[in-house]
Amino acid sequence: MTIVFKKNICQTVSLSLEKEWLEANGIGGYASSTIIGANTRRYHGLLMAATKPPLGRMLMLSKLEEALFVDGREYPLSTNIYPNTIFPEGYKHLVQFQSDPFPVWEYSVEGMLIKKTVFMVYGQNTTVIMYQIHRENEMLPPPVLSIRFMIAFRDYHSLTHENPCLNTGYTNLRNGVCLTPYKELSSLYVFFNATSIDSNCFWYKNMKYPKEIERGMEAYEDHFSPFAINFSPIQNDAIYYVVASTENYDCIDINELYEKETGRRNALNNNIQRNQIIFPFVFPGTGDENTGNSDILNCLLSTSDTFIVKRGNCRKSIIAGYHWFADWGRDTMISLPGLTLVQGKYDTAKEILLTYAGHVNKGMIPNRFPDYGELPEYNTVDASLWYIHAVYKYYLYSKDILTIQNKLYPVLHEIVSYYRKGARYNIHMESDGLIYAGEEGIQLTWMDAKVGDWVVTPRMGKAVEVNALWHNALRIISFFAEIMDLENDYREYSALSVKAGNSFNELFWFEEGGYLYDYVDGGMKNSSIRPNQIFAISLPFVSLPFRKQQAVFEIIKKHLLTPYGLRSLSPADKDYIGVYRGNVYERDRAYHQGTVWAWLIGPYLDAFFKIYGNNIHTKRMMVELLQPLCNHIYDAGIGSISEIFDGDYPHTPRGCISQAWSVGELLRAMFENLAK
């Protein structure tokens, strides 16, 4: 799908600065900025290299300062934000931005059309920037395109400032230059077909990042410019390029790089079309009313590929979100069905499941892999249960019982065994067959915000979604045991699932409120209205009676449903925070206290169709409900779904601009519930 923004959007700064593009390279690296090229956050840049794929991200090339010179007059194409000013104002010449298959800009200067294209080479830390200039009147003097480089060479969470330690020199190559500003960091190779180099170097000071100010973070950065290049004379419609890479190319064939990446993406799109399920209606947007296929749906399917990454030289994993998340276990397992299975990518799903199988330790999959190769962290109670759920979904789609029998069932058995006898952080099964988890100062559920030693929503004890997942996991492992003729396992896990299900209904039902307690710790029963109880309806195997499912669903609909997902806490609660903003403390305090989570729209749709039935009328109701979320692909992260939204109207998007489980759960719910 081509998302296009015309002159009216591009030249309105208040609108264009809110729209961000992102190119990913399949190993955790990316390029990203706003549609006018003004970097508004520390995570923006043209080459954010994954030095230890998919992590170890380093901002190498921040941006290019571009200008066109026509008969001695300068016309800037780039845009930057500095304290109290925007300079230069290249956005005033920007007449169109579009995103298919790559970000493409069109500028208009003195009757000339300047087209710029940016893409990344798949599997490499390589960004390609291409320019073409078309002159309607070739009798006019040919222009000169000047490009000045801005580099940072710092961790993607950090900022850089002018310092004497930076090596200002560079080494000339046959077709470019090599920069090594700091000897302990990787080199940057820059290739181009320019006609001259301007070796003057200096620092750009105090570039301002408004998004960092919103987040209560340090928001000003210096960039070093080692040189500029000039393209002259400009030939009509010729291709001029800059390639920034951690690879030292002997030679550059720009057409080959472009055609190879275009072909790869076309193959993805063709696969999408081949596997496209026909929907009996048109999703909001610009769909084809004859076929029912939707441009918006195809856009999300294309975006889903950006989250699939290689973990080193091993198997694949899933990046939880851009710009700053790594591959998190919980997010991976929740998003896996929508990012892979509904699209027929069974081999990819299997690789991901095997990746995490190789990291299971004492019955737990990692919560996350740290940025620079440290040992994985295992501080999550629900991720391993989501892993069992993901294996079950894999079987339902692929019917690959051999992989499950030979490689995955032993992992499921290990998880259940440790949860029964005791795992880290006091995770254990109690005499009623339910899972207790928690230690002081440790955040274990998906509501895991922590500020210093303060766990915002500790939920220590028996959490409702953890035990819904536990019952679901026991039913799944007994299902596999039965079809693999493991009679003893089948009897044992079946009996345990019945016990857990009965205890769940007895312990969690809040009769006075007509819904489920959020968590129980001894005699303390927390009655906060949160979305965690939705899983007692939405999961494949549930024990809650239908009458109670109906009551729970209506409570969630009344208190938590928004056009962009479910709130994490009812607005009627005294602890509700309706806007996610401020410094780290303020944002983490609000993270699960009312903030809307887009990924929860998936289980909400599952629950809706369980309660009301799946027919053309209920499908149309859900299409109408999804309209704002589908139209969101034109805001924030272009073509994607944000991580979170404010609980209060107008539900401003926050957090990551492109989140794996937001996209994955929307896709899964669409395919599983709304397709023919």
ZIFEN-V297224 format. One record per residue. N is the residue number from 1. RES is the residue in one small letter. D_CENTER is the distance of its C-alpha to the mean C-alpha in whole Angstrom. Layout:
# ZIFEN-V297224
n-><N/N>
res-><RES/RES>
d_center-><D_CENTER/D_CENTER>
This chain:
# ZIFEN-V297224
n-><1/2/3/4/5/6/7/8/9/10/11/12/13/14/15/16/17/18/19/20/21/22/23/24/25/26/27/28/29/30/31/32/33/34/35/36/37/38/39/40/41/42/43/44/45/46/47/48/49/50/51/52/53/54/55/56/57/58/59/60/61/62/63/64/65/66/67/68/69/70/71/72/73/74/75/76/77/78/79/80/81/82/83/84/85/86/87/88/89/90/91/92/93/94/95/96/97/98/99/100/101/102/103/104/105/106/107/108/109/110/111/112/113/114/115/116/117/118/119/120/121/122/123/124/125/126/127/128/129/130/131/132/133/134/135/136/137/138/139/140/141/142/143/144/145/146/147/148/149/150/151/152/153/154/155/156/157/158/159/160/161/162/163/164/165/166/167/168/169/170/171/172/173/174/175/176/177/178/179/180/181/182/183/184/185/186/187/188/189/190/191/192/193/194/195/196/197/198/199/200/201/202/203/204/205/206/207/208/209/210/211/212/213/214/215/216/217/218/219/220/221/222/223/224/225/226/227/228/229/230/231/232/233/234/235/236/237/238/239/240/241/242/243/244/245/246/247/248/249/250/251/252/253/254/255/256/257/258/259/260/261/262/263/264/265/266/267/268/269/270/271/272/273/274/275/276/277/278/279/280/281/282/283/284/285/286/287/288/289/290/291/292/293/294/295/296/297/298/299/300/301/302/303/304/305/306/307/308/309/310/311/312/313/314/315/316/317/318/319/320/321/322/323/324/325/326/327/328/329/330/331/332/333/334/335/336/337/338/339/340/341/342/343/344/345/346/347/348/349/350/351/352/353/354/355/356/357/358/359/360/361/362/363/364/365/366/367/368/369/370/371/372/373/374/375/376/377/378/379/380/381/382/383/384/385/386/387/388/389/390/391/392/393/394/395/396/397/398/399/400/401/402/403/404/405/406/407/408/409/410/411/412/413/414/415/416/417/418/419/420/421/422/423/424/425/426/427/428/429/430/431/432/433/434/435/436/437/438/439/440/441/442/443/444/445/446/447/448/449/450/451/452/453/454/455/456/457/458/459/460/461/462/463/464/465/466/467/468/469/470/471/472/473/474/475/476/477/478/479/480/481/482/483/484/485/486/487/488/489/490/491/492/493/494/495/496/497/498/499/500/501/502/503/504/505/506/507/508/509/510/511/512/513/514/515/516/517/518/519/520/521/522/523/524/525/526/527/528/529/530/531/532/533/534/535/536/537/538/539/540/541/542/543/544/545/546/547/548/549/550/551/552/553/554/555/556/557/558/559/560/561/562/563/564/565/566/567/568/569/570/571/572/573/574/575/576/577/578/579/580/581/582/583/584/585/586/587/588/589/590/591/592/593/594/595/596/597/598/599/600/601/602/603/604/605/606/607/608/609/610/611/612/613/614/615/616/617/618/619/620/621/622/623/624/625/626/627/628/629/630/631/632/633/634/635/636/637/638/639/640/641/642/643/644/645/646/647/648/649/650/651/652/653/654/655/656/657/658/659/660/661/662/663/664/665/666/667/668/669/670/671/672/673/674/675/676>
res-><m/t/i/v/f/k/k/n/i/c/q/t/v/s/l/s/l/e/k/e/w/l/e/a/n/g/i/g/g/y/a/s/s/t/i/i/g/a/n/t/r/r/y/h/g/l/l/m/a/a/t/k/p/p/l/g/r/m/l/m/l/s/k/l/e/e/a/l/f/v/d/g/r/e/y/p/l/s/t/n/i/y/p/n/t/i/f/p/e/g/y/k/h/l/v/q/f/q/s/d/p/f/p/v/w/e/y/s/v/e/g/m/l/i/k/k/t/v/f/m/v/y/g/q/n/t/t/v/i/m/y/q/i/h/r/e/n/e/m/l/p/p/p/v/l/s/i/r/f/m/i/a/f/r/d/y/h/s/l/t/h/e/n/p/c/l/n/t/g/y/t/n/l/r/n/g/v/c/l/t/p/y/k/e/l/s/s/l/y/v/f/f/n/a/t/s/i/d/s/n/c/f/w/y/k/n/m/k/y/p/k/e/i/e/r/g/m/e/a/y/e/d/h/f/s/p/f/a/i/n/f/s/p/i/q/n/d/a/i/y/y/v/v/a/s/t/e/n/y/d/c/i/d/i/n/e/l/y/e/k/e/t/g/r/r/n/a/l/n/n/n/i/q/r/n/q/i/i/f/p/f/v/f/p/g/t/g/d/e/n/t/g/n/s/d/i/l/n/c/l/l/s/t/s/d/t/f/i/v/k/r/g/n/c/r/k/s/i/i/a/g/y/h/w/f/a/d/w/g/r/d/t/m/i/s/l/p/g/l/t/l/v/q/g/k/y/d/t/a/k/e/i/l/l/t/y/a/g/h/v/n/k/g/m/i/p/n/r/f/p/d/y/g/e/l/p/e/y/n/t/v/d/a/s/l/w/y/i/h/a/v/y/k/y/y/l/y/s/k/d/i/l/t/i/q/n/k/l/y/p/v/l/h/e/i/v/s/y/y/r/k/g/a/r/y/n/i/h/m/e/s/d/g/l/i/y/a/g/e/e/g/i/q/l/t/w/m/d/a/k/v/g/d/w/v/v/t/p/r/m/g/k/a/v/e/v/n/a/l/w/h/n/a/l/r/i/i/s/f/f/a/e/i/m/d/l/e/n/d/y/r/e/y/s/a/l/s/v/k/a/g/n/s/f/n/e/l/f/w/f/e/e/g/g/y/l/y/d/y/v/d/g/g/m/k/n/s/s/i/r/p/n/q/i/f/a/i/s/l/p/f/v/s/l/p/f/r/k/q/q/a/v/f/e/i/i/k/k/h/l/l/t/p/y/g/l/r/s/l/s/p/a/d/k/d/y/i/g/v/y/r/g/n/v/y/e/r/d/r/a/y/h/q/g/t/v/w/a/w/l/i/g/p/y/l/d/a/f/f/k/i/y/g/n/n/i/h/t/k/r/m/m/v/e/l/l/q/p/l/c/n/h/i/y/d/a/g/i/g/s/i/s/e/i/f/d/g/d/y/p/h/t/p/r/g/c/i/s/q/a/w/s/v/g/e/l/l/r/a/m/f/e/n/l/a/k>
d_center-><19/20/19/22/22/26/28/28/25/25/28/27/25/24/22/21/20/17/16/13/13/10/12/11/14/13/14/11/13/12/14/13/15/17/19/22/21/21/19/18/16/17/14/15/17/18/18/15/17/16/19/19/16/13/14/17/15/18/18/21/22/21/22/26/28/30/33/35/39/42/45/45/42/39/36/33/29/27/26/26/26/29/30/32/32/29/31/31/30/29/27/31/31/28/29/26/22/20/17/19/18/18/18/22/24/27/30/33/36/40/40/37/34/31/28/25/23/20/18/17/19/18/18/19/19/20/20/22/24/26/29/32/34/36/40/42/45/45/49/47/46/43/40/39/35/34/31/31/28/27/25/24/24/22/19/16/17/20/22/25/29/32/34/37/35/33/35/35/37/35/37/38/37/38/36/34/33/32/31/31/31/31/32/30/27/26/28/26/28/28/30/32/35/36/40/40/38/39/39/39/36/35/33/31/31/29/26/25/21/21/18/19/22/20/18/22/21/23/23/25/25/28/27/30/31/33/34/34/35/37/37/40/42/39/40/39/36/36/33/32/29/27/26/24/23/24/26/30/30/34/34/31/31/29/30/29/26/25/26/25/21/22/24/21/19/22/22/19/20/23/22/20/23/25/23/23/24/26/25/29/27/25/22/22/22/24/24/28/30/32/29/27/24/21/20/17/17/17/14/12/13/13/9/9/10/8/6/10/12/15/16/19/22/21/19/16/13/9/6/5/3/5/7/9/8/9/10/11/14/13/10/10/14/13/10/12/15/13/11/14/18/18/18/20/18/21/21/17/17/20/19/16/19/21/19/19/22/24/22/24/26/29/27/23/20/18/16/15/16/17/16/20/21/22/23/20/20/21/21/20/22/20/18/21/22/18/19/22/21/19/22/24/21/21/25/25/24/25/28/28/30/32/28/28/32/32/29/27/29/31/27/27/31/30/27/30/32/31/30/33/35/33/30/28/28/31/29/32/33/36/40/38/36/33/30/31/28/28/30/30/28/25/22/21/20/16/18/18/18/21/23/25/27/27/24/24/24/25/26/28/30/30/26/26/23/24/27/26/24/27/29/27/26/30/31/28/30/33/32/32/35/37/36/37/40/39/42/42/38/38/41/39/36/37/39/37/34/37/38/34/34/37/37/33/35/38/36/33/35/36/39/39/36/35/32/31/31/27/29/32/34/37/39/36/34/32/32/29/27/24/21/22/25/23/22/26/26/23/23/25/28/29/32/33/35/35/36/34/31/32/33/30/28/30/29/26/26/28/27/23/22/21/20/16/16/18/19/19/23/26/27/30/30/31/28/26/24/23/21/18/20/22/22/20/23/23/19/19/22/20/17/18/22/21/17/16/13/12/11/15/16/16/18/20/21/22/24/26/27/28/30/31/31/30/32/31/32/29/27/28/27/24/23/25/22/19/20/19/15/16/17/14/13/16/15/12/9/12/11/8/8/8/7/11/14/18/20/23/23/22/19/17/13/12/10/7/7/4/3/4/7/8/8/9/12/13/14/15/17/18/20/21/23/23/24/28>
